[in-house]
Amino acid sequence: MTALPGETPGTDDVAAEDVTDGAAADPAPAEAPGAAEDGEAQVQEAEAAAEDPAADATTPDGTADGTTADGTGDASPAPELSEAQAELAAQRELRERIEKRKAEKAAPIAAGTGLSGTAADLLAAVRAVESGEKAGSAFFASPAPAQAPRRPAPAAAQPPRTPAPETAAAPQAASPEAVDAVRAVLVEGGAPEALARPAVGALGEQAAELLRTDPWQLLAVPGVRPEQADGFARALLGDGCGPDDGRRTAALVGWVLERAALQGHTALDAEAVRAALAERAVSDPDAAVREAVEEGVALLFGEDEELEPDDTGAEDGVADGAVPEEDAEAEREPVQVLLGLDRYALAEESLAEGLARLVNACEKAADWAEAAAAAPSPSAAELIRTSAAAGLVVHSGGEAARAEPAALIAAARGLGLRAFGATHSEDGRRRLADATGDPDTAVTLAGLLSGAQGPGRDEDGALALDLLVVLDAPQLDVESAAVLVEALADGVRLVLSGDPGVLGSAGAGRVFADVLAARACPQVVSRTPDPGPIGELVSGIGIGELNQVDAPGKEVVIVPVRDAGEAVHRTVQLVADSVPRAFSIPAEETQVITVGHGGAAGTRALNEALKQRLNPGPGRFGGFDPGDRVVHVPAPGRAVPGVVRSADAEGLRLDCGGVPVVVPQERVESSVRHGWALSAHQAAGMRWPAAVVVLPGDAAQGLSRPWVYTAFGRGERHLSVVHGVDQALPHAVAQVPAQERTTRLRPLLEALPTPDAAP
């Protein structure tokens, strides 16, 4: 048993509840070795996307939380875009920018020159945007200057908008003709007709023609696997196609890298890609990788161009005073060669240069000493002093440390600055507003970027603010971060604040961890401990120790179970009866958290049981009834908890943290799931008065220290652990740290001139 204290509160009957996030429970194959624990979960969800597209709030397999919440601010007064529409528009613009750049290449990149040429092109593109030579519309609708002088506050910045019913964005409508044409090709190739619309969404209006000439393009459709694409290709092309067909190998390289991105990687070691190709019967993986780079499917990074023989030496091969070739080879550091997709390369390059711009452009002589002296704690004072002298600051700490960014925002506002805090979730926004005492200071990141919340944009298209604190920064993926930094003018101060111990972002990248590791800016580590038995327990988990804690008020309770069926029964009992009776916390304020979506005690089974007990009904509105707790996935990477209010001809009406949302009928099945039970990735960035963490026996393989740290930290007043994994829990805390993600941001930051770098 674990070293936690425990007592089982009351007893009662069983129930059923529904799923939060349709993620696949099948484990994903290890195409991308070294994937993060949360990333593996993401991949499972992605595989299930064809059957159940509303995966987590990431892109993952039954865990993470789908990928980025970027958006665009539209300066025109025309119909306002919803947050989700703005996010999708920003993603489309970014993709169009990349495609345009690829199309303008004069010729394919010659083998052996991929690294220098492509990397140079990317840097040139980013610098062109920042110098003003090209428009920055890939990131937001209004023209965005780069390297502009610091701007004064505009006479009238856009005021925050009152919460009006928001209509969830639908995917770009595919023409019936295109869908019919693709359906015909799919039928001819023996593929499910249901893939027609997703194929048009992934490949565009010319999808039918593309699939007929290159059937392996089917791999671009979420949920399609190589063996399925191979069968489709054989049906269309006959025996003429084989495992080494260039179209197949190129598509496989892209597929492997996309899978890696779902696991959090922005790039992969070339050896891992070659190994994955060899597992797929490619006879010459080296040649396949070279061809993929030449065709622009992938970019090559880290290639050592100085390995060519040097003809300047003496005839015997060793010039006077030169080091023999074999000795030079022995002394040369091994070079890691990485392969990546251009969308992530562009995002990382842009983000690195944008962060360096903020560091170097900030006014360093600001005097905030008086504000720091009035700070509520020493750590808050240190954060205020540090932010006064730096354009970029990293602040780390637990839940209690969130009071320090709040104090910074209040102090900056007192100095007349336009200061705001952006959070990952609506729940985080409410908590920040309570801490600052001013609701206008707190926004969600998605709301800020879309223009639905916050100060809006100034006349140059940049966010109209002087200081921005991003809380829950570990949830920031590289594409969202690139969009955000691109929207900040010179002179703006940016503070990235978060808890390094929690699960990472659902999308690709590890921005917070990379900025910390690169030491590219001053760092402030909070000295404010999390209070109470739950805080003591979670703090111990953060350093790899599952300690016994004194919980005189039963703040922490362990409920041992023998199997998944008993785990479901006891969970329903806790939520519906024991916790409300013992702590006066109603069922709607208790959140169930479990490891995955599938299995006998995953989110699907738990949600089914909880609905049956707490809000039974026939599911009149697409499987939902008024009063059902749900999670809405407006865009990949975002899970927004809500409650069903009603339904009509316009769609399903939800209340998401006080914001009315209308989900069109055609989007309900793919973007709404029951939400009494969530995965830890979905729950990241949010807290509830009580949390029930369910650990059935089959969950042992999904546990890691960040997972346990995140899940156990979601309860404010009470934590119940339904425990059926025996020694797997202390083992995970002590021995299973977060797996590294392969990214390029850290070396890019280390290579840039940043005079404010941490010592």
ZIGI-V402397 format. One record per residue. N is the residue number from 1. OMEGA is omega in whole degrees, 0 to 359 (* if undefined). Layout:
n=N omega=OMEGA
n=N omega=OMEGA
This chain:
n=1 omega=183
n=2 omega=181
n=3 omega=180
n=4 omega=178
n=5 omega=176
n=6 omega=176
n=7 omega=183
n=8 omega=176
n=9 omega=185
n=10 omega=182
n=11 omega=175
n=12 omega=188
n=13 omega=190
n=14 omega=178
n=15 omega=181
n=16 omega=183
n=17 omega=191
n=18 omega=187
n=19 omega=180
n=20 omega=194
n=21 omega=193
n=22 omega=178
n=23 omega=181
n=24 omega=181
n=25 omega=183
n=26 omega=181
n=27 omega=180
n=28 omega=178
n=29 omega=186
n=30 omega=178
n=31 omega=183
n=32 omega=184
n=33 omega=177
n=34 omega=181
n=35 omega=179
n=36 omega=181
n=37 omega=181
n=38 omega=181
n=39 omega=180
n=40 omega=179
n=41 omega=182
n=42 omega=182
n=43 omega=180
n=44 omega=181
n=45 omega=181
n=46 omega=179
n=47 omega=181
n=48 omega=189
n=49 omega=182
n=50 omega=180
n=51 omega=189
n=52 omega=191
n=53 omega=183
n=54 omega=180
n=55 omega=181
n=56 omega=175
n=57 omega=175
n=58 omega=177
n=59 omega=196
n=60 omega=182
n=61 omega=179
n=62 omega=179
n=63 omega=191
n=64 omega=178
n=65 omega=184
n=66 omega=204
n=67 omega=207
n=68 omega=177
n=69 omega=174
n=70 omega=183
n=71 omega=179
n=72 omega=179
n=73 omega=182
n=74 omega=182
n=75 omega=183
n=76 omega=182
n=77 omega=183
n=78 omega=185
n=79 omega=181
n=80 omega=175
n=81 omega=171
n=82 omega=178
n=83 omega=183
n=84 omega=179
n=85 omega=180
n=86 omega=178
n=87 omega=181
n=88 omega=178
n=89 omega=179
n=90 omega=179
n=91 omega=179
n=92 omega=181
n=93 omega=179
n=94 omega=178
n=95 omega=180
n=96 omega=179
n=97 omega=180
n=98 omega=181
n=99 omega=179
n=100 omega=180
n=101 omega=179
n=102 omega=183
n=103 omega=183
n=104 omega=178
n=105 omega=183
n=106 omega=182
n=107 omega=176
n=108 omega=178
n=109 omega=182
n=110 omega=180
n=111 omega=179
n=112 omega=179
n=113 omega=184
n=114 omega=185
n=115 omega=186
n=116 omega=183
n=117 omega=184
n=118 omega=180
n=119 omega=178
n=120 omega=178
n=121 omega=181
n=122 omega=179
n=123 omega=179
n=124 omega=180
n=125 omega=181
n=126 omega=182
n=127 omega=178
n=128 omega=178
n=129 omega=185
n=130 omega=179
n=131 omega=180
n=132 omega=180
n=133 omega=179
n=134 omega=181
n=135 omega=177
n=136 omega=185
n=137 omega=177
n=138 omega=184
n=139 omega=172
n=140 omega=192
n=141 omega=181
n=142 omega=181
n=143 omega=183
n=144 omega=178
n=145 omega=173
n=146 omega=182
n=147 omega=178
n=148 omega=176
n=149 omega=182
n=150 omega=186
n=151 omega=173
n=152 omega=178
n=153 omega=178
n=154 omega=183
n=155 omega=181
n=156 omega=176
n=157 omega=180
n=158 omega=179
n=159 omega=175
n=160 omega=183
n=161 omega=177
n=162 omega=183
n=163 omega=174
n=164 omega=180
n=165 omega=183
n=166 omega=179
n=167 omega=180
n=168 omega=183
n=169 omega=173
n=170 omega=179
n=171 omega=179
n=172 omega=184
n=173 omega=176
n=174 omega=181
n=175 omega=179
n=176 omega=180
n=177 omega=180
n=178 omega=180
n=179 omega=179
n=180 omega=180
n=181 omega=179
n=182 omega=180
n=183 omega=180
n=184 omega=179
n=185 omega=180
n=186 omega=179
n=187 omega=179
n=188 omega=181
n=189 omega=178
n=190 omega=179
n=191 omega=181
n=192 omega=178
n=193 omega=182
n=194 omega=180
n=195 omega=186
n=196 omega=183
n=197 omega=176
n=198 omega=180
n=199 omega=177
n=200 omega=178
n=201 omega=183
n=202 omega=188
n=203 omega=179
n=204 omega=185
n=205 omega=180
n=206 omega=185
n=207 omega=182
n=208 omega=180
n=209 omega=179
n=210 omega=182
n=211 omega=180
n=212 omega=181
n=213 omega=180
n=214 omega=185
n=215 omega=182
n=216 omega=172
n=217 omega=177
n=218 omega=179
n=219 omega=177
n=220 omega=180
n=221 omega=181
n=222 omega=176
n=223 omega=181
n=224 omega=182
n=225 omega=185
n=226 omega=182
n=227 omega=177
n=228 omega=177
n=229 omega=178
n=230 omega=179
n=231 omega=178
n=232 omega=180
n=233 omega=180
n=234 omega=180
n=235 omega=182
n=236 omega=188
n=237 omega=181
n=238 omega=184
n=239 omega=183
n=240 omega=182
n=241 omega=180
n=242 omega=183
n=243 omega=181
n=244 omega=175
n=245 omega=183
n=246 omega=178
n=247 omega=181
n=248 omega=184
n=249 omega=178
n=250 omega=180
n=251 omega=179
n=252 omega=178
n=253 omega=178
n=254 omega=181
n=255 omega=179
n=256 omega=181
n=257 omega=176
n=258 omega=177
n=259 omega=179
n=260 omega=179
n=261 omega=177
n=262 omega=178
n=263 omega=175
n=264 omega=182
n=265 omega=170
n=266 omega=177
n=267 omega=178
n=268 omega=172
n=269 omega=182
n=270 omega=179
n=271 omega=178
n=272 omega=178
n=273 omega=179
n=274 omega=180
n=275 omega=179
n=276 omega=178
n=277 omega=179
n=278 omega=178
n=279 omega=179
n=280 omega=172
n=281 omega=173
n=282 omega=188
n=283 omega=180
n=284 omega=182
n=285 omega=179
n=286 omega=180
n=287 omega=180
n=288 omega=179
n=289 omega=179
n=290 omega=181
n=291 omega=179
n=292 omega=178
n=293 omega=180
n=294 omega=182
n=295 omega=179
n=296 omega=178
n=297 omega=181
n=298 omega=176
n=299 omega=183
n=300 omega=181
n=301 omega=175
n=302 omega=181
n=303 omega=179
n=304 omega=183
n=305 omega=183
n=306 omega=179
n=307 omega=179
n=308 omega=179
n=309 omega=182
n=310 omega=182
n=311 omega=182
n=312 omega=183
n=313 omega=178
n=314 omega=184
n=315 omega=180
n=316 omega=175
n=317 omega=180
n=318 omega=178
n=319 omega=180
n=320 omega=177
n=321 omega=183
n=322 omega=177
n=323 omega=178
n=324 omega=186
n=325 omega=182
n=326 omega=178
n=327 omega=179
n=328 omega=179
n=329 omega=182
n=330 omega=183
n=331 omega=184
n=332 omega=178
n=333 omega=176
n=334 omega=181
n=335 omega=178
n=336 omega=178
n=337 omega=183
n=338 omega=172
n=339 omega=180
n=340 omega=175
n=341 omega=187
n=342 omega=181
n=343 omega=179
n=344 omega=176
n=345 omega=179
n=346 omega=181
n=347 omega=181
n=348 omega=178
n=349 omega=181
n=350 omega=181
n=351 omega=181
n=352 omega=180
n=353 omega=178
n=354 omega=178
n=355 omega=177
n=356 omega=178
n=357 omega=179
n=358 omega=180
n=359 omega=188
n=360 omega=185
n=361 omega=187
n=362 omega=173
n=363 omega=187
n=364 omega=188
n=365 omega=181
n=366 omega=181
n=367 omega=178
n=368 omega=186
n=369 omega=182
n=370 omega=178
n=371 omega=179
n=372 omega=181
n=373 omega=181
n=374 omega=183
n=375 omega=184
n=376 omega=181
n=377 omega=178
n=378 omega=180
n=379 omega=177
n=380 omega=178
n=381 omega=179
n=382 omega=179
n=383 omega=179
n=384 omega=180
n=385 omega=182
n=386 omega=181
n=387 omega=180
n=388 omega=187
n=389 omega=184
n=390 omega=178
n=391 omega=179
n=392 omega=180
n=393 omega=174
n=394 omega=181
n=395 omega=182
n=396 omega=179
n=397 omega=181
n=398 omega=184
n=399 omega=181
n=400 omega=182
n=401 omega=178
n=402 omega=177
n=403 omega=183
n=404 omega=172
n=405 omega=177
n=406 omega=178
n=407 omega=178
n=408 omega=180
n=409 omega=179
n=410 omega=180
n=411 omega=180
n=412 omega=177
n=413 omega=178
n=414 omega=178
n=415 omega=178
n=416 omega=180
n=417 omega=175
n=418 omega=186
n=419 omega=181
n=420 omega=174
n=421 omega=180
n=422 omega=182
n=423 omega=181
n=424 omega=188
n=425 omega=176
n=426 omega=177
n=427 omega=177
n=428 omega=178
n=429 omega=180
n=430 omega=180
n=431 omega=178
n=432 omega=179
n=433 omega=177
n=434 omega=183
n=435 omega=180
n=436 omega=183
n=437 omega=181
n=438 omega=182
n=439 omega=182
n=440 omega=182
n=441 omega=189
n=442 omega=178
n=443 omega=167
n=444 omega=180
n=445 omega=179
n=446 omega=179
n=447 omega=179
n=448 omega=184
n=449 omega=181
n=450 omega=183
n=451 omega=180
n=452 omega=179
n=453 omega=173
n=454 omega=190
n=455 omega=186
n=456 omega=183
n=457 omega=175
n=458 omega=185
n=459 omega=179
n=460 omega=178
n=461 omega=178
n=462 omega=177
n=463 omega=186
n=464 omega=180
n=465 omega=179
n=466 omega=180
n=467 omega=177
n=468 omega=174
n=469 omega=177
n=470 omega=176
n=471 omega=184
n=472 omega=185
n=473 omega=176
n=474 omega=179
n=475 omega=183
n=476 omega=177
n=477 omega=190
n=478 omega=180
n=479 omega=176
n=480 omega=181
n=481 omega=179
n=482 omega=178
n=483 omega=182
n=484 omega=184
n=485 omega=177
n=486 omega=183
n=487 omega=181
n=488 omega=180
n=489 omega=174
n=490 omega=179
n=491 omega=177
n=492 omega=175
n=493 omega=180
n=494 omega=176
n=495 omega=175
n=496 omega=186
n=497 omega=178
n=498 omega=181
n=499 omega=183
n=500 omega=184
n=501 omega=185
n=502 omega=176
n=503 omega=182
n=504 omega=184
n=505 omega=177
n=506 omega=179
n=507 omega=183
n=508 omega=177
n=509 omega=175
n=510 omega=190
n=511 omega=184
n=512 omega=181
n=513 omega=181
n=514 omega=179
n=515 omega=176
n=516 omega=185
n=517 omega=182
n=518 omega=182
n=519 omega=184
n=520 omega=183
n=521 omega=177
n=522 omega=180
n=523 omega=178
n=524 omega=179
n=525 omega=182
n=526 omega=175
n=527 omega=181
n=528 omega=181
n=529 omega=174
n=530 omega=187
n=531 omega=171
n=532 omega=181
n=533 omega=179
n=534 omega=178
n=535 omega=178
n=536 omega=180
n=537 omega=183
n=538 omega=178
n=539 omega=177
n=540 omega=179
n=541 omega=181
n=542 omega=178
n=543 omega=174
n=544 omega=182
n=545 omega=176
n=546 omega=188
n=547 omega=171
n=548 omega=181
n=549 omega=176
n=550 omega=180
n=551 omega=184
n=552 omega=179
n=553 omega=181
n=554 omega=176
n=555 omega=178
n=556 omega=182
n=557 omega=177
n=558 omega=180
n=559 omega=181
n=560 omega=177
n=561 omega=183
n=562 omega=183
n=563 omega=184
n=564 omega=179
n=565 omega=178
n=566 omega=179
n=567 omega=179
n=568 omega=181
n=569 omega=183
n=570 omega=178
n=571 omega=179
n=572 omega=179
n=573 omega=180
n=574 omega=185
n=575 omega=187
n=576 omega=188
n=577 omega=191
n=578 omega=182
n=579 omega=177
n=580 omega=183
n=581 omega=186
n=582 omega=187
n=583 omega=181
n=584 omega=176
n=585 omega=182
n=586 omega=184
n=587 omega=182
n=588 omega=178
n=589 omega=176
n=590 omega=180
n=591 omega=175
n=592 omega=181
n=593 omega=179
n=594 omega=191
n=595 omega=184
n=596 omega=183
n=597 omega=181
n=598 omega=179
n=599 omega=185
n=600 omega=177
n=601 omega=175
n=602 omega=183
n=603 omega=181
n=604 omega=182
n=605 omega=181
n=606 omega=179
n=607 omega=178
n=608 omega=181
n=609 omega=182
n=610 omega=177
n=611 omega=181
n=612 omega=182
n=613 omega=190
n=614 omega=182
n=615 omega=183
n=616 omega=179
n=617 omega=185
n=618 omega=184
n=619 omega=187
n=620 omega=185
n=621 omega=178
n=622 omega=180
n=623 omega=183
n=624 omega=177
n=625 omega=174
n=626 omega=182
n=627 omega=178
n=628 omega=169
n=629 omega=183
n=630 omega=168
n=631 omega=181
n=632 omega=179
n=633 omega=184
n=634 omega=179
n=635 omega=179
n=636 omega=178
n=637 omega=181
n=638 omega=175
n=639 omega=185
n=640 omega=178
n=641 omega=179
n=642 omega=179
n=643 omega=177
n=644 omega=178
n=645 omega=181
n=646 omega=176
n=647 omega=177
n=648 omega=183
n=649 omega=181
n=650 omega=180
n=651 omega=181
n=652 omega=183
n=653 omega=183
n=654 omega=168
n=655 omega=182
n=656 omega=179
n=657 omega=180
n=658 omega=178
n=659 omega=178
n=660 omega=181
n=661 omega=176
n=662 omega=178
n=663 omega=181
n=664 omega=184
n=665 omega=184
n=666 omega=181
n=667 omega=186
n=668 omega=185
n=669 omega=186
n=670 omega=187
n=671 omega=179
n=672 omega=176
n=673 omega=175
n=674 omega=190
n=675 omega=173
n=676 omega=178
n=677 omega=179
n=678 omega=168
n=679 omega=180
n=680 omega=179
n=681 omega=178
n=682 omega=184
n=683 omega=182
n=684 omega=180
n=685 omega=180
n=686 omega=175
n=687 omega=179
n=688 omega=176
n=689 omega=178
n=690 omega=177
n=691 omega=175
n=692 omega=182
n=693 omega=186
n=694 omega=181
n=695 omega=178
n=696 omega=185
n=697 omega=183
n=698 omega=181
n=699 omega=188
n=700 omega=184
n=701 omega=182
n=702 omega=184
n=703 omega=173
n=704 omega=179
n=705 omega=179
n=706 omega=180
n=707 omega=181
n=708 omega=180
n=709 omega=181
n=710 omega=184
n=711 omega=183
n=712 omega=182
n=713 omega=183
n=714 omega=181
n=715 omega=180
n=716 omega=184
n=717 omega=184
n=718 omega=176
n=719 omega=171
n=720 omega=177
n=721 omega=175
n=722 omega=199
n=723 omega=177
n=724 omega=183
n=725 omega=175
n=726 omega=186
n=727 omega=179
n=728 omega=181
n=729 omega=177
n=730 omega=178
n=731 omega=180
n=732 omega=181
n=733 omega=184
n=734 omega=193
n=735 omega=186
n=736 omega=177
n=737 omega=178
n=738 omega=175
n=739 omega=183
n=740 omega=170
n=741 omega=178
n=742 omega=179
n=743 omega=179
n=744 omega=187
n=745 omega=183
n=746 omega=179
n=747 omega=177
n=748 omega=179
n=749 omega=181
n=750 omega=182
n=751 omega=183
n=752 omega=178
n=753 omega=179
n=754 omega=185
n=755 omega=181
n=756 omega=185
n=757 omega=179
n=758 omega=180
n=759 omega=*
